[in-house]
Amino acid sequence: MTRRRKQNIKLALVCAILGAIVLMTIFAPWLAPYDPLEVNMELRLLDPCRAHPLGTDALGRDVLSRVIYGGRASLLIGLLSAAVITVLGVAYGCLSGIAPARTDALLMRLVELVQSIPVLLVLLLAVSLLGPQNALSIALLIGVTGWFALARIVRGEVRQIRHSEYILASRCMGGSFGWIMRRHLVPNVVSAILFVVISAVSTSIAMESTLSFLGLGLPVDELSWGSMLALADKALLLNTWWVILIPGLFLVTALLCITSLGHHFRRNSVRGPSNL
């Protein structure tokens, strides 16, 4: 079996697993056997059984139903955060890359200054000051604090093509920055940033899980894999391994699949000619 064939089989397997997880969250109302928020103290801390294949938690809630619904918020936060990171990083990187040398140096120094502060520290401070958050606000916070690395990559790519004839011609003909970015710059940096954009999804999901584990993520009534892992300390004390192991496995599997997909695009991306 050739190396390329092995890579194709691995890619198909990754896409199948990730697709199954996404479909599971989309069709959660039809797949979940119970209401994920329904409390039943008579069924608390049940071991996995026929009625509850993945057991129940300390409030008698079905773990399988909670895992199925929890993926919705986690994947949504990952996708929205990656979208914000892409928009801000690409726009800032293109602006810095096409700007004069002094302006470019100033813009990059600002990025380096902000990037020197740990992202998790900034998020913890922001969430602590702003109070309880929802999935949308957490996604925006993660996106706003996570685009700096992408901006530097985009800036480097743009600096290499900024003196190309088609870009100079567009500027001479009065093309606006937005038009030049959309028509010439972005198509030339797509292959270079695709891995970073896809990786941003898994990074954002992991960041939300970290915030939830620290008690600063989603509120109790908004379910995610991260908020389920926030119960890890109690689950370990009560020896209810299924309460944290199952959502942890789904979270790690999703992160590995997304990361593998990003690595595949990085290996197979080939920079093509500019779209004139």
Backbone as CSV, one residue per row, in Angstrom:
resi,resn,N_x,N_y,N_z,CA_x,CA_y,CA_z,C_x,C_y,C_z
1,MET,0.843,-1.193,0.000,0.000,0.000,0.000,0.888,1.256,0.000
2,THR,0.648,2.148,-0.953,1.457,3.349,-1.076,1.159,4.335,0.045
3,ARG,2.084,5.268,0.216,1.920,6.266,1.277,0.706,7.154,1.006
4,ARG,0.525,7.510,-0.264,-0.615,8.356,-0.614,-1.937,7.652,-0.334
5,ARG,-1.984,6.344,-0.600,-3.202,5.581,-0.342,-3.497,5.531,1.156
6,LYS,-2.452,5.370,1.967,-2.635,5.368,3.416,-3.170,6.716,3.895
7,GLN,-2.634,7.797,3.317,-3.109,9.119,3.701,-4.567,9.328,3.314
8,ASN,-4.953,8.827,2.157,-6.346,8.953,1.718,-7.288,8.157,2.616
9,ILE,-6.856,6.975,3.029,-7.682,6.165,3.929,-7.810,6.863,5.287
10,LYS,-6.700,7.421,5.767,-6.735,8.145,7.040,-7.644,9.356,6.944
11,LEU,-7.564,10.076,5.815,-8.413,11.250,5.632,-9.886,10.853,5.598
12,ALA,-10.204,9.770,4.913,-11.594,9.309,4.840,-12.109,8.922,6.222
13,LEU,-11.259,8.266,7.001,-11.659,7.869,8.352,-11.890,9.095,9.231
14,VAL,-10.988,10.070,9.142,-11.125,11.300,9.932,-12.401,12.036,9.555
15,CYS,-12.650,12.174,8.259,-13.856,12.867,7.797,-15.119,12.133,8.234
16,ALA,-15.069,10.793,8.216,-16.234,10.011,8.628,-16.530,10.208,10.112
17,ILE,-15.487,10.169,10.937,-15.689,10.345,12.381,-16.170,11.756,12.683
18,LEU,-15.510,12.754,12.084,-15.901,14.143,12.331,-17.307,14.413,11.795
19,GLY,-17.620,13.847,10.625,-18.961,14.008,10.079,-20.019,13.388,10.966
20,ALA,-19.699,12.233,11.553,-20.648,11.579,12.448,-20.899,12.424,13.691
21,ILE,-19.836,13.051,14.217,-19.998,13.905,15.401,-20.847,15.123,15.068
22,VAL,-20.585,15.731,13.912,-21.361,16.910,13.505,-22.825,16.547,13.298
23,LEU,-23.082,15.440,12.601,-24.468,15.007,12.380,-25.155,14.668,13.699
24,MET,-24.397,14.105,14.623,-24.956,13.783,15.935,-25.464,15.039,16.638
25,THR,-24.698,16.108,16.557,-25.122,17.349,17.211,-26.274,18.022,16.467
26,ILE,-26.277,17.920,15.137,-27.350,18.547,14.350,-28.688,17.879,14.641
27,PHE,-28.672,16.564,14.711,-29.915,15.809,14.918,-30.084,15.404,16.382
28,ALA,-29.542,16.204,17.278,-29.618,15.905,18.708,-31.047,15.703,19.213
29,PRO,-32.023,16.524,18.802,-33.388,16.314,19.311,-33.974,14.949,18.973
30,TRP,-33.514,14.350,17.886,-34.030,13.038,17.484,-33.178,11.891,18.002
31,LEU,-31.898,12.156,18.307,-31.001,11.087,18.744,-30.914,10.960,20.264
32,ALA,-31.060,12.075,20.968,-30.943,12.036,22.431,-32.146,11.317,23.037
33,PRO,-31.915,10.277,23.856,-33.039,9.521,24.424,-33.786,10.266,25.522
34,TYR,-33.150,11.275,26.157,-33.779,11.990,27.262,-33.507,13.493,27.120
35,ASP,-34.235,14.256,27.910,-33.973,15.686,28.018,-32.652,15.873,28.772
36,PRO,-31.659,16.529,28.180,-30.344,16.632,28.846,-30.356,17.459,30.117
37,LEU,-31.400,18.272,30.322,-31.474,19.116,31.523,-32.461,18.589,32.557
38,GLU,-33.091,17.467,32.270,-34.094,16.914,33.189,-33.416,16.308,34.416
39,VAL,-33.795,16.781,35.582,-33.218,16.309,36.842,-34.112,15.228,37.439
40,ASN,-33.503,14.122,37.842,-34.226,13.019,38.477,-33.316,12.430,39.554
41,MET,-33.504,12.882,40.789,-32.613,12.483,41.866,-32.710,10.995,42.188
42,GLU,-33.783,10.354,41.762,-33.912,8.920,42.000,-32.953,8.121,41.117
43,LEU,-32.482,8.739,40.040,-31.600,8.041,39.102,-30.168,8.566,39.152
44,ARG,-29.814,9.276,40.191,-28.502,9.920,40.263,-27.365,8.894,40.338
45,LEU,-26.301,9.173,39.586,-25.063,8.394,39.601,-25.280,6.921,39.276
46,LEU,-26.137,6.663,38.288,-26.324,5.292,37.827,-25.152,4.874,36.951
47,ASP,-24.678,3.647,37.153,-23.674,3.104,36.246,-24.285,2.927,34.855
48,PRO,-23.441,2.891,33.800,-23.976,2.608,32.460,-24.813,1.336,32.462
49,CYS,-26.018,1.444,31.914,-26.950,0.323,31.885,-27.771,0.409,30.598
50,ARG,-28.733,-0.484,30.445,-29.527,-0.512,29.223,-30.359,0.757,29.077
51,ALA,-30.975,1.206,30.144,-31.813,2.407,30.068,-30.976,3.663,29.865
52,HIS,-29.784,3.688,30.462,-28.878,4.830,30.335,-27.508,4.292,29.935
53,PRO,-27.248,4.161,28.619,-26.021,3.492,28.145,-24.726,4.114,28.666
54,LEU,-24.748,5.416,28.954,-23.547,6.074,29.472,-23.729,6.532,30.913
55,GLY,-24.741,6.029,31.586,-24.958,6.356,32.980,-25.628,7.705,33.178
56,THR,-25.710,8.125,34.429,-26.285,9.424,34.787,-25.309,10.170,35.691
57,ASP,-25.524,11.492,35.821,-24.641,12.304,36.654,-25.216,12.485,38.049
58,ALA,-24.645,13.409,38.810,-25.040,13.591,40.203,-26.458,14.113,40.370
59,LEU,-27.051,14.639,39.295,-28.433,15.124,39.352,-29.395,14.205,38.601
60,GLY,-28.945,13.030,38.244,-29.798,12.069,37.564,-30.027,12.364,36.094
61,ARG,-29.210,13.223,35.507,-29.355,13.564,34.091,-28.610,12.555,33.230
62,ASP,-29.201,12.190,32.108,-28.625,11.178,31.225,-27.359,11.718,30.561
63,VAL,-26.223,11.026,30.742,-24.947,11.488,30.221,-24.919,11.429,28.697
64,LEU,-25.505,10.394,28.097,-25.522,10.285,26.640,-26.243,11.474,26.016
65,SER,-27.388,11.837,26.546,-28.132,12.977,26.017,-27.348,14.271,26.182
66,ARG,-26.662,14.403,27.291,-25.891,15.614,27.545,-24.681,15.705,26.616
67,VAL,-24.069,14.573,26.319,-22.943,14.570,25.387,-23.409,14.960,23.982
68,ILE,-24.553,14.420,23.562,-25.063,14.723,22.224,-25.390,16.207,22.089
69,TYR,-26.077,16.756,23.087,-26.429,18.179,23.030,-25.213,19.069,23.295
70,GLY,-24.287,18.611,24.134,-23.132,19.430,24.481,-22.232,19.740,23.306
71,GLY,-22.199,18.841,22.326,-21.378,19.084,21.146,-21.835,20.280,20.336
72,ARG,-23.118,20.635,20.447,-23.636,21.778,19.700,-22.906,23.064,20.083
73,ALA,-22.866,23.371,21.362,-22.230,24.609,21.823,-20.732,24.587,21.558
74,SER,-20.091,23.440,21.795,-18.644,23.361,21.599,-18.261,23.603,20.146
75,LEU,-18.949,22.931,19.210,-18.645,23.110,17.791,-19.022,24.502,17.310
76,LEU,-20.134,25.038,17.820,-20.552,26.388,17.437,-19.509,27.416,17.870
77,ILE,-19.027,27.296,19.089,-18.002,28.222,19.580,-16.729,28.095,18.743
78,GLY,-16.353,26.867,18.401,-15.160,26.674,17.586,-15.280,27.311,16.217
79,LEU,-16.419,27.138,15.559,-16.610,27.684,14.210,-16.716,29.208,14.229
80,LEU,-17.489,29.751,15.176,-17.635,31.203,15.248,-16.310,31.880,15.600
81,SER,-15.577,31.309,16.527,-14.283,31.882,16.900,-13.320,31.851,15.716
82,ALA,-13.291,30.738,14.988,-12.417,30.642,13.819,-12.802,31.664,12.755
83,ALA,-14.114,31.913,12.603,-14.558,32.916,11.636,-14.079,34.312,12.032
84,VAL,-14.194,34.642,13.317,-13.720,35.953,13.795,-12.213,36.068,13.633
85,ILE,-11.485,35.024,13.989,-10.030,35.026,13.843,-9.632,35.219,12.385
86,THR,-10.340,34.556,11.479,-10.018,34.658,10.056,-10.254,36.067,9.532
87,VAL,-11.406,36.632,9.848,-11.738,37.979,9.355,-10.741,39.013,9.884
88,LEU,-10.515,39.016,11.194,-9.612,40.002,11.774,-8.158,39.776,11.347
89,GLY,-7.716,38.534,11.370,-6.328,38.237,11.021,-6.007,38.537,9.573
90,VAL,-6.902,38.155,8.661,-6.666,38.393,7.240,-6.705,39.892,6.928
91,ALA,-7.695,40.594,7.465,-7.815,42.031,7.200,-6.606,42.790,7.737
92,TYR,-6.222,42.516,8.962,-5.085,43.216,9.572,-3.783,42.854,8.870
93,GLY,-3.613,41.567,8.561,-2.391,41.140,7.885,-2.250,41.741,6.502
94,CYS,-3.352,41.807,5.750,-3.308,42.424,4.421,-3.008,43.915,4.526
95,LEU,-3.632,44.579,5.491,-3.397,46.003,5.679,-1.934,46.275,6.030
96,SER,-1.378,45.489,6.934,0.016,45.674,7.314,0.959,45.320,6.175
97,GLY,0.645,44.271,5.448,1.533,43.824,4.379,1.621,44.779,3.211
98,ILE,0.543,45.484,2.931,0.522,46.377,1.776,0.849,47.813,2.163
99,ALA,0.970,48.091,3.464,1.231,49.444,3.943,2.706,49.816,3.757
100,PRO,3.036,51.115,3.807,4.450,51.531,3.761,5.239,50.931,4.920
101,ALA,6.549,50.963,4.792,7.426,50.270,5.741,7.214,50.736,7.183
102,ARG,7.121,52.040,7.409,6.970,52.539,8.776,5.624,52.141,9.377
103,THR,4.573,52.266,8.581,3.251,51.863,9.065,3.213,50.365,9.351
104,ASP,3.819,49.586,8.461,3.882,48.132,8.655,4.624,47.795,9.947
105,ALA,5.740,48.466,10.194,6.516,48.205,11.414,5.705,48.544,12.657
106,LEU,4.972,49.655,12.615,4.147,50.043,13.757,3.036,49.021,14.011
107,LEU,2.360,48.593,12.950,1.271,47.623,13.092,1.790,46.294,13.637
108,MET,2.957,45.873,13.184,3.512,44.613,13.664,3.998,44.711,15.103
109,ARG,4.513,45.880,15.483,4.935,46.043,16.880,3.735,45.962,17.810
110,LEU,2.608,46.505,17.369,1.391,46.416,18.177,0.958,44.960,18.341
111,VAL,1.033,44.199,17.251,0.664,42.780,17.312,1.599,42.032,18.251
112,GLU,2.896,42.277,18.147,3.862,41.591,19.002,3.662,41.958,20.468
113,LEU,3.296,43.212,20.718,3.061,43.646,22.093,1.871,42.918,22.706
114,VAL,0.769,42.863,21.963,-0.431,42.204,22.471,-0.228,40.695,22.542
115,GLN,0.494,40.147,21.568,0.713,38.701,21.522,1.618,38.217,22.645
116,SER,2.383,39.116,23.240,3.260,38.731,24.339,2.475,38.409,25.611
117,ILE,1.220,38.827,25.669,0.369,38.530,26.824,-0.323,37.190,26.587
118,PRO,-0.251,36.246,27.512,-0.914,34.946,27.309,-2.410,35.102,27.041
119,VAL,-2.888,34.389,26.009,-4.291,34.506,25.606,-5.225,34.077,26.734
120,LEU,-4.869,32.983,27.401,-5.731,32.485,28.477,-5.859,33.515,29.598
121,LEU,-4.783,34.211,29.898,-4.827,35.240,30.937,-5.777,36.369,30.546
122,VAL,-5.714,36.786,29.288,-6.609,37.845,28.800,-8.061,37.387,28.855
123,LEU,-8.299,36.148,28.459,-9.664,35.617,28.483,-10.199,35.535,29.912
124,LEU,-9.378,35.056,30.815,-9.804,34.969,32.216,-10.150,36.343,32.772
125,LEU,-9.340,37.329,32.443,-9.597,38.687,32.911,-10.881,39.242,32.302
126,ALA,-11.063,39.021,30.994,-12.252,39.544,30.310,-13.527,38.900,30.835
127,VAL,-13.508,37.577,30.977,-14.694,36.873,31.467,-15.003,37.267,32.906
128,SER,-13.968,37.452,33.705,-14.176,37.843,35.104,-14.805,39.232,35.196
129,LEU,-14.389,40.153,34.319,-14.911,41.510,34.353,-16.315,41.603,33.753
130,LEU,-16.558,40.830,32.693,-17.833,40.927,31.984,-18.933,40.091,32.633
131,GLY,-18.578,39.137,33.473,-19.589,38.324,34.129,-20.012,37.129,33.302
132,PRO,-21.153,36.515,33.631,-21.629,35.312,32.932,-21.731,35.523,31.427
133,GLN,-21.315,34.511,30.687,-21.273,34.599,29.235,-22.183,33.543,28.608
134,ASN,-22.486,33.761,27.326,-23.173,32.744,26.540,-22.237,32.269,25.435
135,ALA,-22.710,31.335,24.609,-21.843,30.754,23.581,-21.348,31.806,22.598
136,LEU,-22.221,32.737,22.210,-21.831,33.764,21.236,-20.770,34.697,21.801
137,SER,-20.961,35.164,23.018,-20.003,36.103,23.603,-18.648,35.439,23.858
138,ILE,-18.654,34.168,24.277,-17.386,33.465,24.488,-16.670,33.263,23.157
139,ALA,-17.429,32.933,22.107,-16.823,32.774,20.782,-16.189,34.080,20.313
140,LEU,-16.867,35.192,20.536,-16.326,36.495,20.138,-15.071,36.832,20.939
141,LEU,-15.096,36.559,22.239,-13.929,36.838,23.072,-12.716,36.012,22.625
142,ILE,-12.934,34.740,22.364,-11.833,33.884,21.917,-11.315,34.348,20.566
143,GLY,-12.235,34.729,19.668,-11.823,35.197,18.346,-11.048,36.501,18.411
144,VAL,-11.526,37.440,19.207,-10.880,38.759,19.302,-9.489,38.664,19.915
145,THR,-9.246,37.678,20.751,-7.944,37.544,21.410,-7.027,36.527,20.735
146,GLY,-7.461,35.945,19.611,-6.675,34.862,19.031,-6.251,35.020,17.588
147,TRP,-6.358,36.230,17.004,-6.076,36.400,15.577,-4.671,36.899,15.268
148,PHE,-3.867,37.152,16.267,-2.580,37.820,16.046,-1.599,36.956,15.251
149,ALA,-1.535,35.663,15.553,-0.616,34.785,14.822,-1.001,34.704,13.345
150,LEU,-2.285,34.631,13.063,-2.738,34.576,11.680,-2.386,35.868,10.950
151,ALA,-2.514,37.005,11.618,-2.187,38.291,10.992,-0.723,38.338,10.575
152,ARG,0.158,37.783,11.385,1.588,37.799,11.055,1.872,36.909,9.846
153,ILE,1.193,35.779,9.765,1.385,34.895,8.611,0.884,35.563,7.338
154,VAL,-0.298,36.152,7.403,-0.865,36.823,6.238,0.021,37.993,5.822
155,ARG,0.487,38.750,6.789,1.357,39.887,6.477,2.602,39.431,5.729
156,GLY,3.236,38.324,6.178,4.421,37.816,5.497,4.139,37.401,4.060
157,GLU,2.991,36.769,3.828,2.628,36.353,2.477,2.365,37.566,1.583
158,VAL,1.678,38.555,2.124,1.347,39.742,1.335,2.604,40.532,0.995
159,ARG,3.561,40.613,1.922,4.798,41.341,1.650,5.554,40.743,0.464
160,GLN,5.376,39.457,0.216,6.069,38.804,-0.883,5.454,39.129,-2.241
161,ILE,4.163,39.451,-2.254,3.490,39.675,-3.539,3.039,41.126,-3.726
162,ARG,3.336,41.992,-2.767,2.809,43.356,-2.810,3.296,44.130,-4.031
163,HIS,4.490,43.789,-4.578,5.031,44.505,-5.736,4.757,43.767,-7.044
164,SER,3.872,42.785,-7.006,3.504,42.097,-8.242,2.796,43.053,-9.195
165,GLU,2.933,42.775,-10.483,2.410,43.697,-11.494,0.907,43.896,-11.385
166,TYR,0.160,42.811,-11.115,-1.293,42.938,-11.081,-1.766,43.762,-9.885
167,ILE,-1.034,43.712,-8.778,-1.401,44.532,-7.621,-1.051,45.998,-7.869
168,LEU,0.130,46.247,-8.439,0.507,47.621,-8.766,-0.455,48.220,-9.779
169,ALA,-0.869,47.412,-10.748,-1.817,47.909,-11.749,-3.157,48.254,-11.112
170,SER,-3.610,47.426,-10.196,-4.888,47.683,-9.520,-4.815,48.971,-8.701
171,ARG,-3.689,49.187,-8.044,-3.541,50.407,-7.235,-3.463,51.639,-8.123
172,CYS,-2.768,51.527,-9.263,-2.675,52.654,-10.187,-4.026,53.015,-10.788
173,MET,-4.886,52.012,-10.956,-6.220,52.252,-11.523,-7.230,52.688,-10.480
174,GLY,-6.744,52.922,-9.251,-7.627,53.441,-8.220,-8.381,52.391,-7.438
175,GLY,-7.916,51.153,-7.478,-8.586,50.091,-6.737,-8.490,50.318,-5.239
176,SER,-9.596,50.164,-4.547,-9.603,50.365,-3.096,-8.897,49.204,-2.404
177,PHE,-8.549,49.419,-1.129,-7.891,48.360,-0.363,-8.780,47.125,-0.269
178,GLY,-10.068,47.340,-0.013,-10.990,46.211,0.091,-11.076,45.414,-1.192
179,TRP,-11.080,46.098,-2.326,-11.179,45.394,-3.615,-9.909,44.619,-3.893
180,ILE,-8.741,45.255,-3.643,-7.469,44.571,-3.881,-7.327,43.363,-2.954
181,MET,-7.741,43.519,-1.705,-7.642,42.406,-0.760,-8.524,41.244,-1.203
182,ARG,-9.767,41.566,-1.584,-10.697,40.511,-1.973,-10.315,39.853,-3.294
183,ARG,-9.799,40.642,-4.225,-9.543,40.142,-5.571,-8.174,39.505,-5.737
184,HIS,-7.158,40.044,-5.063,-5.789,39.597,-5.300,-5.083,39.023,-4.079
185,LEU,-5.227,39.683,-2.932,-4.437,39.262,-1.772,-4.950,37.971,-1.155
186,VAL,-6.248,37.932,-0.842,-6.807,36.753,-0.180,-6.628,35.477,-1.000
187,PRO,-6.909,35.485,-2.333,-6.697,34.238,-3.095,-5.270,33.721,-3.040
188,ASN,-4.300,34.618,-2.847,-2.905,34.193,-2.827,-2.436,33.703,-1.471
189,VAL,-3.187,33.967,-0.408,-2.765,33.544,0.926,-3.623,32.405,1.470
190,VAL,-4.638,31.986,0.718,-5.553,30.946,1.207,-4.807,29.678,1.570
191,SER,-3.943,29.215,0.658,-3.237,27.958,0.918,-2.321,28.055,2.123
192,ALA,-1.771,29.250,2.371,-0.842,29.409,3.488,-1.563,29.474,4.826
193,ILE,-2.800,29.944,4.847,-3.500,30.151,6.125,-4.543,29.076,6.403
194,LEU,-4.772,28.174,5.444,-5.842,27.190,5.624,-5.618,26.333,6.859
195,PHE,-4.375,25.910,7.074,-4.076,25.086,8.244,-4.333,25.862,9.535
196,VAL,-3.934,27.140,9.554,-4.125,27.958,10.754,-5.612,28.158,11.031
197,VAL,-6.397,28.387,9.977,-7.834,28.608,10.143,-8.514,27.359,10.695
198,ILE,-8.180,26.199,10.134,-8.789,24.950,10.607,-8.333,24.645,12.035
199,SER,-7.057,24.887,12.304,-6.553,24.662,13.656,-7.199,25.597,14.666
200,ALA,-7.630,26.780,14.197,-8.280,27.727,15.099,-9.578,27.163,15.658
201,VAL,-10.240,26.291,14.893,-11.480,25.673,15.370,-11.194,24.804,16.589
202,SER,-10.197,23.923,16.461,-9.869,23.038,17.590,-9.302,23.830,18.763
203,THR,-8.501,24.859,18.486,-7.953,25.680,19.567,-9.059,26.391,20.332
204,SER,-10.064,26.889,19.610,-11.167,27.606,20.255,-12.010,26.667,21.109
205,ILE,-12.253,25.450,20.607,-13.003,24.467,21.389,-12.250,24.125,22.671
206,ALA,-10.942,23.918,22.536,-10.133,23.613,23.722,-10.106,24.788,24.697
207,MET,-10.085,26.015,24.179,-10.065,27.191,25.044,-11.378,27.313,25.819
208,GLU,-12.503,27.064,25.146,-13.803,27.105,25.841,-13.864,26.027,26.914
209,SER,-13.335,24.861,26.628,-13.325,23.784,27.612,-12.478,24.164,28.825
210,THR,-11.364,24.845,28.573,-10.506,25.288,29.673,-11.229,26.298,30.554
211,LEU,-11.908,27.261,29.916,-12.659,28.251,30.687,-13.760,27.589,31.516
212,SER,-14.465,26.638,30.898,-15.531,25.952,31.622,-14.967,25.123,32.769
213,PHE,-13.832,24.488,32.540,-13.211,23.685,33.596,-12.824,24.555,34.788
214,LEU,-12.444,25.809,34.494,-12.062,26.736,35.554,-13.271,27.443,36.165
215,GLY,-14.467,27.122,35.666,-15.679,27.719,36.204,-16.027,29.070,35.636
216,LEU,-15.389,29.466,34.507,-15.637,30.775,33.910,-16.180,30.656,32.488
217,GLY,-16.657,29.486,32.126,-17.195,29.289,30.785,-18.686,29.528,30.710
218,LEU,-19.376,28.621,30.066,-20.816,28.754,29.905,-21.529,28.553,31.237
219,PRO,-22.672,29.197,31.424,-23.444,28.983,32.652,-23.994,27.566,32.706
220,VAL,-24.533,27.205,33.847,-24.982,25.834,34.070,-26.081,25.423,33.091
221,ASP,-26.955,26.360,32.729,-28.078,26.008,31.867,-27.697,25.927,30.399
222,GLU,-26.449,26.257,30.018,-25.970,26.111,28.641,-24.946,24.992,28.611
223,LEU,-25.275,23.950,27.886,-24.517,22.710,27.928,-23.427,22.680,26.866
224,SER,-22.243,22.231,27.242,-21.146,21.988,26.297,-20.276,20.879,26.874
225,TRP,-19.393,20.344,26.045,-18.469,19.331,26.542,-17.579,19.913,27.631
226,GLY,-17.203,21.171,27.475,-16.367,21.811,28.484,-17.072,21.954,29.816
227,SER,-18.353,22.349,29.772,-19.097,22.498,31.028,-19.311,21.156,31.705
228,MET,-19.386,20.081,30.926,-19.486,18.757,31.528,-18.184,18.375,32.221
229,LEU,-17.060,18.760,31.635,-15.768,18.461,32.253,-15.531,19.287,33.505
230,ALA,-16.308,20.369,33.672,-16.165,21.184,34.880,-16.544,20.412,36.133
231,LEU,-17.239,19.287,35.967,-17.636,18.452,37.100,-16.590,17.404,37.450
232,ALA,-15.389,17.547,36.873,-14.368,16.507,37.022,-13.987,16.265,38.475
233,ASP,-13.849,17.348,39.253,-13.412,17.168,40.640,-14.414,16.355,41.454
234,LYS,-15.705,16.669,41.278,-16.730,15.928,42.010,-16.823,14.488,41.525
235,ALA,-16.678,14.293,40.210,-16.775,12.947,39.659,-15.639,12.067,40.168
236,LEU,-14.451,12.623,40.287,-13.319,11.849,40.786,-13.501,11.486,42.255
237,LEU,-14.054,12.408,43.037,-14.291,12.126,44.449,-15.344,11.039,44.636
238,LEU,-16.331,11.022,43.740,-17.416,10.037,43.849,-17.138,8.769,43.050
239,ASN,-15.982,8.735,42.373,-15.603,7.577,41.559,-16.616,7.290,40.449
240,THR,-17.192,8.331,39.883,-18.124,8.190,38.756,-17.380,8.566,37.473
241,TRP,-16.542,7.653,37.030,-15.645,7.921,35.909,-16.381,8.272,34.627
242,TRP,-17.575,7.706,34.429,-18.288,7.904,33.167,-18.748,9.357,32.983
243,VAL,-18.884,10.091,34.053,-19.378,11.466,33.956,-18.375,12.364,33.239
244,ILE,-17.080,12.091,33.402,-16.067,12.932,32.754,-15.347,12.209,31.617
245,LEU,-15.269,10.873,31.668,-14.536,10.143,30.636,-15.228,10.242,29.286
246,ILE,-16.553,10.087,29.256,-17.278,10.080,27.981,-17.215,11.439,27.277
247,PRO,-17.598,12.544,27.928,-17.462,13.830,27.234,-16.008,14.155,26.892
248,GLY,-15.068,13.719,27.740,-13.657,13.933,27.440,-13.225,13.204,26.177
249,LEU,-13.717,11.978,25.998,-13.391,11.221,24.792,-13.957,11.887,23.538
250,PHE,-15.199,12.361,23.611,-15.783,13.046,22.461,-15.011,14.322,22.149
251,LEU,-14.635,15.066,23.184,-13.893,16.304,22.980,-12.538,16.034,22.336
252,VAL,-11.798,15.083,22.870,-10.466,14.769,22.332,-10.572,14.226,20.910
253,THR,-11.570,13.389,20.642,-11.749,12.842,19.298,-12.020,13.948,18.287
254,ALA,-12.908,14.884,18.644,-13.208,15.997,17.740,-11.966,16.849,17.494
255,LEU,-11.205,17.134,18.547,-9.997,17.948,18.397,-8.967,17.251,17.519
256,LEU,-8.777,15.950,17.704,-7.813,15.198,16.897,-8.234,15.153,15.433
257,CYS,-9.518,14.985,15.181,-10.012,14.936,13.800,-9.810,16.279,13.095
258,ILE,-10.143,17.357,13.782,-9.983,18.685,13.179,-8.502,18.985,12.940
259,THR,-7.651,18.631,13.893,-6.216,18.863,13.724,-5.662,18.034,12.576
260,SER,-6.076,16.770,12.467,-5.625,15.917,11.363,-6.066,16.471,10.021
261,LEU,-7.282,17.005,9.981,-7.776,17.614,8.751,-6.927,18.825,8.376
262,GLY,-6.569,19.628,9.363,-5.715,20.776,9.092,-4.348,20.374,8.575
263,HIS,-3.748,19.337,9.163,-2.450,18.854,8.700,-2.539,18.333,7.267
264,HIS,-3.644,17.701,6.921,-3.813,17.202,5.555,-3.824,18.352,4.563
265,PHE,-4.551,19.410,4.857,-4.598,20.552,3.944,-3.232,21.235,3.861
266,ARG,-2.495,21.267,4.959,-1.170,21.887,4.919,-0.217,21.090,4.043
267,ARG,-0.296,19.766,4.094,0.567,18.926,3.275,0.233,19.032,1.787
268,ASN,-1.048,19.170,1.490,-1.474,19.099,0.094,-1.752,20.445,-0.540
269,SER,-1.586,21.522,0.232,-1.839,22.840,-0.342,-0.680,23.247,-1.246
270,VAL,-1.006,23.732,-2.399,-0.008,24.185,-3.374,-0.397,25.597,-3.783
271,ARG,0.527,26.503,-3.637,0.254,27.888,-3.991,0.140,28.020,-5.494
272,GLY,-1.015,28.480,-5.963,-1.243,28.608,-7.389,-1.056,30.041,-7.832
273,PRO,-1.251,30.279,-9.119,-1.097,31.616,-9.641,-2.192,32.525,-9.166
274,SER,-1.976,33.775,-9.221,-2.962,34.752,-8.764,-4.169,34.769,-9.672
275,ASN,-5.342,35.055,-9.083,-6.539,35.213,-9.875,-6.601,36.649,-10.412
276,LEU,-6.335,36.798,-11.660,-6.331,38.123,-12.245,-7.742,38.576,-12.529
